[in-house]
């Protein structure tokens, strides 16, 4: 199961990097912001995104003991979204020792 999760989150990380880079090359978010901000579904999507960032950040705060790392992860989550989420999950998966599973993945704190 852990190996499958590593593969899944690696693929998601690469895919999201591709999507963000290719979209950035086609369209400038800052130039389009006035139009995008006027679309109700775009505003709803942003509220949804930042709510998810908060949910993931609560888990990050539990997992990480170091306050500087907590702040760094918050900045990465806000700025990079699912790219940072996938990276955090992958780091947690690769920190597991042989024989550890999902219980340790979700509950074990980083020391």
Wavefront OBJ file of the C-alpha trace (Angstrom):
o trace
v 0.000 0.000 0.000
v 2.778 2.468 0.895
v 4.583 1.792 -2.390
v 1.366 2.396 -4.331
v 0.859 5.691 -2.489
v 4.420 6.744 -3.321
v 3.768 6.073 -6.988
v 0.377 7.821 -6.974
v 1.643 10.954 -5.231
v 4.777 11.064 -7.399
v 2.627 10.966 -10.534
v 0.319 13.647 -9.099
v 3.292 15.853 -8.214
v 4.799 15.584 -11.701
v 1.387 16.111 -13.332
v 0.617 19.226 -11.294
v 4.071 20.682 -12.023
v 3.414 20.103 -15.729
v -0.077 21.666 -15.549
v 1.122 24.738 -13.661
v 4.182 25.339 -15.861
v 2.350 24.775 -19.162
v -0.557 26.975 -18.065
v 1.839 29.696 -16.888
v 3.514 29.681 -20.287
v 0.129 30.149 -21.995
v -1.503 32.668 -19.662
v -0.339 35.234 -17.121
v -2.430 34.835 -13.952
v -1.713 38.383 -12.789
v -2.813 39.877 -16.112
v -6.002 37.775 -16.120
v -6.817 38.342 -12.437
v -9.398 41.100 -12.989
v -11.438 38.878 -15.300
v -10.991 35.723 -13.233
v -11.918 37.481 -10.003
v -15.229 38.544 -11.527
v -16.329 34.928 -12.082
v -18.360 33.623 -9.098
v -17.081 30.081 -9.561
v -13.493 31.324 -9.462
v -14.153 32.996 -6.110
v -15.807 29.804 -4.830
v -12.818 27.775 -6.062
v -10.412 30.054 -4.201
v -12.418 29.742 -0.976
v -12.412 25.972 -1.472
v -8.649 25.959 -2.115
v -7.776 27.979 0.986
v -10.120 25.907 3.144
v -8.253 22.810 1.983
v -4.940 24.533 2.697
v -6.117 25.094 6.272
v -7.170 21.445 6.651
v -3.819 20.191 5.352
v -1.931 22.739 7.445
v -3.580 21.418 10.631
v -2.068 17.995 9.791
v 1.290 19.631 9.015
v 1.209 21.339 12.428
v 0.606 17.979 14.083
v 3.347 16.218 12.113
v 6.049 18.906 12.346
v 7.447 19.995 15.704
v 9.628 22.816 14.374
v 7.775 26.149 14.053
v 9.997 27.322 11.204
v 9.055 24.229 9.204
v 5.385 24.824 9.995
v 5.616 28.377 8.655
v 7.585 27.229 5.597
v 4.973 24.574 4.800
v 2.161 27.105 5.210
v 3.846 29.415 2.690
v 4.450 26.518 0.301
v 0.849 25.323 0.597
v -0.539 28.823 -0.034
v 1.789 29.526 -2.968
v 2.036 26.100 -4.595
v -1.184 24.361 -3.579
v -1.343 20.707 -4.544
v 2.312 20.691 -5.588
v 3.269 21.389 -1.973
v 0.599 18.983 -0.680
v 1.951 16.147 -2.816
v 5.526 16.973 -1.795
v 4.605 16.937 1.912
v 2.792 13.604 1.569
v 5.729 12.087 -0.340
v 8.194 13.254 2.309
v 6.020 11.638 4.996
v 5.792 8.403 2.994
v 9.550 8.221 2.454
v 10.187 8.867 6.169
v 8.368 5.657 7.099
v 10.549 2.814 8.261
v 10.157 -0.663 6.757
v 7.096 -2.312 8.247
v 5.356 0.960 9.109
v 2.000 1.572 7.474
v -0.861 4.012 7.227
v -1.288 4.254 10.999
v 2.256 5.598 11.364
v 1.875 7.696 8.212
v -1.033 9.612 9.718
v -0.051 9.618 13.380
v 3.746 9.556 13.715
v 5.247 12.979 14.439
v 8.478 14.117 12.837
v 11.273 14.442 15.313
l 1 2 3 4 5 6 7 8 9 10 11 12 13 14 15 16 17 18 19 20 21 22 23 24 25 26 27 28 29 30 31 32 33 34 35 36 37 38 39 40 41 42 43 44 45 46 47 48 49 50 51 52 53 54 55 56 57 58 59 60 61 62 63 64 65 66 67 68 69 70 71 72 73 74 75 76 77 78 79 80 81 82 83 84 85 86 87 88 89 90 91 92 93 94 95 96 97 98 99 100 101 102 103 104 105 106 107 108 109 110 111
